[in-house]
Amino acid sequence: MTAPTKTLVLRPRVQRVDECLRPTRAEVDLDAIAHNLRVVRCAVQPTKVLAVVKADAYGHGVVPVALRLEEEGVDGFGVALAEEGIELRDAGIESAIVVLNGVYGGAHEEVLAAGLTPVVYDLSELEAFARAAGGRPFAVHLKVDTGMSRLGVPWRELGGFLERLEGVRGLRVEGLMTHLAAADSDDELTALQLGRFADALAQLRAAGHRPTLLHAANSAAALRLPHARFDMVRVGIALFGLSSVPELQRSFRPAMRLRSEVIAVRELRPGDRVGYDGTFVAERPTKLATVPIGYGDGLMRANSNRGVALVRGVRCPLVGNVSMDLSTFDVSAAGEVTPGDEVVLLGGQPAYGDDTIGAAELAQASGTLPYEVWCAISRRVPRFYRGG
Ligand SMILES: Cc1ncc(COP(=O)(O)O)c(C=O)c1O
């Protein structure tokens, strides 16, 4: 195993570096995430920033990421599920935590007891919270669906919904939110949604509510559209290093490196076939390296005969089908490759130069989005942390 360059903090279930025998691991740079938060803040100030850390902080590991962001003074956290919010409270996070997708499964008392702020879009949910609060005041963010047709009170039905809110004891509508369907790709749709959001706000105020936190923007809207920022932006992908504004991309730093090591090398002759179904056939003498990472780790099978990795600083094509635990690379151009050599699937290999494989590039090779690339990295890939 390559010696770590800085102090590495392991997730609790792995106690020592040498207990982690497999060389496949994800290295998360908490300093980069803190830096990215500062870039976002600088771009959107004085708007508040809610760090979206659902799905294990997009695969980066929610507890270390949230602890670092809280230290940096982020204004709060967005999670998808109540369980994710409770995990953060258990880890000692004290900032506001908004449960973005609402609460299912009857966990209303637990949500209030943990001091989480639920997003609601359903009257029966509000009534359940009122019962759980037992007459005490409780705060929610109301979600209005302005055109994504996924979650939220449909904007056409908001008037009737607001009339029925009057009977809900203890309710304080602290926030009003919507979600934009195409903030980085369709300004017309975004404008339509923002118009409906403004209308929803007017209706809410006319019904006597005074929300203090209006929010609609994800990373793309936060960075591109000042008029979509309102009181708070909900930023996920930008914190992990990707900007949907190309001119700003250089200000952000990627936060994850996914690396492994060569475990076997063989020389192929023309006509030799590689992997399940023999989908790669060597056309010339080829040096092939086998690497212990597969779709069981999150390297998608769609990368078969499409991906690349850095070996000794050289881009080496992934050849053959990705299998569950292993994949194979043509390392003919990388020189004297031997077992133990580092293989980088995401990020750079600074010992050899500046080349970097970004999450967007890996996503493109897999026919997906960077979000899915990160989220797919499975729990059997230990995360190691720098900074923090
Ligand atoms: C409701 C909501 N807000 C904000 C975000 C953050 O989006 P992004 O990661 O594009 O900034 C998400 C992520 O999917 C979301 O579901």
The ligand as an SDF file (V2000), in Angstrom:
LIG
                    3D

 16 16  0  0  0  0  0  0  0  0999 V2000
  -34.3950   19.5400   -3.0070 C   0  0  0  0  0  0  0  0  0  0  0  0
  -32.9400   19.6450   -3.3820 C   0  0  0  0  0  0  0  0  0  0  0  0
  -32.3160   20.8240   -3.2160 N   0  0  0  0  0  0  0  0  0  0  0  0
  -31.0120   20.9720   -3.5420 C   0  0  0  0  0  0  0  0  0  0  0  0
  -30.2770   19.9350   -4.0640 C   0  0  0  0  0  0  0  0  0  0  0  0
  -28.8250   20.1470   -4.3970 C   0  0  0  0  0  0  0  0  0  0  0  0
  -28.5940   20.0380   -5.7540 O   0  0  0  0  0  0  0  0  0  0  0  0
  -27.1060   20.2290   -6.3580 P   0  0  0  0  0  0  0  0  0  0  0  0
  -26.3250   19.0540   -5.8610 O   0  0  0  0  0  0  0  0  0  0  0  0
  -27.3090   20.1940   -7.8170 O   0  0  0  0  0  0  0  0  0  0  0  0
  -26.5960   21.4990   -5.8130 O   0  0  0  0  0  0  0  0  0  0  0  0
  -30.9070   18.7060   -4.2710 C   0  0  0  0  0  0  0  0  0  0  0  0
  -30.1420   17.6010   -4.8650 C   0  0  0  0  0  0  0  0  0  0  0  0
  -30.5780   16.7670   -5.5870 O   0  0  0  0  0  0  0  0  0  0  0  0
  -32.2690   18.5520   -3.9180 C   0  0  0  0  0  0  0  0  0  0  0  0
  -32.9120   17.3940   -4.0850 O   0  0  0  0  0  0  0  0  0  0  0  0
  1  2  1  0
  2  3  1  0
  2 15  2  0
  3  4  2  0
  4  5  1  0
  5  6  1  0
  5 12  2  0
  6  7  1  0
  7  8  1  0
  8  9  2  0
  8 10  1  0
  8 11  1  0
 12 13  1  0
 12 15  1  0
 13 14  2  0
 15 16  1  0
M  END
$$$$
